Amino acid sequence: MGKYTPLEIFLVSADKTEISLTFSRIESIIGTSLPPSAYNYRPWWGNSHHTQAFAWLNAGFKVEHIDFARQTVLFCKEVPAKSINTNAVTPG
């Protein structure tokens, strides 16, 4: 189990489309401190291919907003694009 797997599990089990968590709540969830860069460096929270980002991306969320003054992060659930049925026949 990776360091951020508990956060992924938490987000997967949440029945919400938006979840705001304090940094201290995330630390409680993962059972350890966030690195100093999480407190000061916006790219740490990027929705990219970093170890920590896989936790929220795998759970279907993206980081929408970071508030360093309040030490909060807003996760928003990604809404999958509607699939288009290209085999549909239109009445004519």
C-alpha positions as CSV (number, residue, x, y, z in Angstrom):
1,M,0.0,0.0,0.0
2,G,1.4,3.4,-1.0
3,K,1.6,6.4,1.3
4,Y,-1.4,8.1,-0.3
5,T,-3.6,5.0,-0.8
6,P,-5.6,5.8,2.3
7,L,-6.6,9.1,0.7
8,E,-7.6,7.3,-2.5
9,I,-9.8,4.9,-0.4
10,F,-11.3,7.8,1.5
11,L,-12.2,9.7,-1.7
12,V,-13.6,6.5,-3.4
13,S,-15.8,5.8,-0.4
14,A,-17.1,9.4,-0.2
15,D,-20.5,9.9,-1.7
16,K,-19.9,13.5,-2.8
17,T,-19.0,15.4,-5.9
18,E,-17.0,18.0,-4.0
19,I,-14.9,17.4,-0.9
20,S,-13.0,20.1,0.9
21,L,-10.3,18.8,3.3
22,T,-7.8,20.6,5.5
23,F,-4.2,19.6,5.1
24,S,-4.3,18.3,8.7
25,R,-7.3,16.1,7.9
26,I,-5.4,14.6,4.9
27,E,-2.5,13.9,7.2
28,S,-4.9,12.2,9.6
29,I,-6.2,10.1,6.7
30,I,-2.8,9.1,5.4
31,G,-1.4,8.6,8.9
32,T,1.7,10.8,8.4
33,S,2.7,14.4,7.6
34,L,2.5,15.9,4.2
35,P,5.9,17.1,2.9
36,P,6.8,20.8,3.3
37,S,6.3,21.3,-0.4
38,A,2.5,20.5,0.0
39,Y,2.3,23.5,2.3
40,N,4.1,25.9,0.0
41,Y,4.2,24.7,-3.6
42,R,1.1,24.8,-5.8
43,P,2.4,22.3,-8.3
44,W,2.6,19.6,-5.6
45,W,-1.2,19.6,-5.8
46,G,-1.2,19.4,-9.6
47,N,-3.4,16.8,-11.4
48,S,-0.4,15.2,-13.1
49,H,1.7,12.1,-12.9
50,H,3.0,12.5,-9.4
51,T,2.7,9.8,-6.7
52,Q,0.3,11.8,-4.6
53,A,-1.9,12.8,-7.5
54,F,-2.6,9.2,-8.4
55,A,-4.6,9.0,-5.1
56,W,-7.2,11.5,-6.2
57,L,-7.0,10.8,-9.9
58,N,-7.6,7.1,-9.4
59,A,-10.5,8.0,-7.2
60,G,-12.0,10.0,-10.0
61,F,-11.3,13.4,-8.5
62,K,-9.2,16.5,-9.5
63,V,-7.8,19.2,-7.3
64,E,-10.0,22.2,-8.1
65,H,-8.7,24.8,-5.6
66,I,-5.9,25.2,-3.0
67,D,-6.0,27.7,-0.2
68,F,-2.6,27.9,1.4
69,A,-3.8,30.5,4.0
70,R,-6.5,28.2,5.2
71,Q,-4.5,25.1,4.4
72,T,-7.5,23.5,2.5
73,V,-7.8,21.7,-0.8
74,L,-11.0,21.2,-2.8
75,F,-11.4,18.0,-4.7
76,C,-14.1,17.8,-7.4
77,K,-15.3,14.6,-8.9
78,E,-14.7,14.3,-12.6
79,V,-17.9,13.9,-14.6
80,P,-17.2,11.4,-17.4
81,A,-18.1,12.7,-20.9
82,K,-21.2,11.2,-22.4
83,S,-20.4,8.5,-24.8
84,I,-21.7,9.0,-28.3
85,N,-23.3,6.1,-30.1
86,T,-21.9,6.4,-33.6
87,N,-24.0,3.4,-34.7
88,A,-27.3,5.2,-33.9
89,V,-29.7,5.6,-36.9
90,T,-31.4,8.9,-37.1
91,P,-34.9,8.9,-38.4
92,G,-35.0,10.4,-41.8
